[in-house]
Amino acid sequence: MKAARIKSFTLIEMVLAMLFSAIVVGMAYTSITIFTRLYENYRLKRSAGADLQLMKQAISRDFSHSSLVEIDGSHFYLKDSMGAAAVYYTLNENYLVRKAPLKSDSIKLDDLAFRGFFEGLSVDKGIVDHIVLHFKSEQSPSTISARKEYSKEELFNWEDSLQNATLSPKPLWK
């Protein structure tokens, strides 16, 4: 009597199928891991760029809304028409901190340095009409520049501060 054969896969065929499926799953896992890392790096760079752009906008807005911009050491003050510091910025080597009445912000900027200018001359202390922040962002040198246009009346009102200013013709960066 002839034995009935059942159609099935052999053990070798099963092992080969499992091996190929393991290779495909491994390749898929590796590619998903690589793309996840790439996306995370992209997201972090975009986030840092967005933070920097927001800080640039805040500085420009503060300059345009202030009546007077004054520097002193590692601080610059944006004063209102009464002479009170409405917003001020503090700089140290790696951070720029913006302090306002209701909110404080900070951003990490490597090798941060700044210079103030009044009518083209470098100012160490006193009223300025131009501030330049120089720093490294993602290992590349960058700058933020903000200007304040004063009216004659504003300068006349702040005459005492102008007389106390320390003006010196210095190069932009050492």
Secondary structure by P-SEA (a helix, b strand, c coil): cbbbbbbbbcaaaaaaaaaaaaaaaaaaaaaaaaaaaaaaaaaaaaaaaaaaaaaaaaaaaaaaaccbbbbcccccccccccccccbbbbbcccbbbbbcccbbbbbbbccccccccccccccccccccbbbbbbbccccccbbbbbbbbcaaaaaaaaaaaaacccccccccc
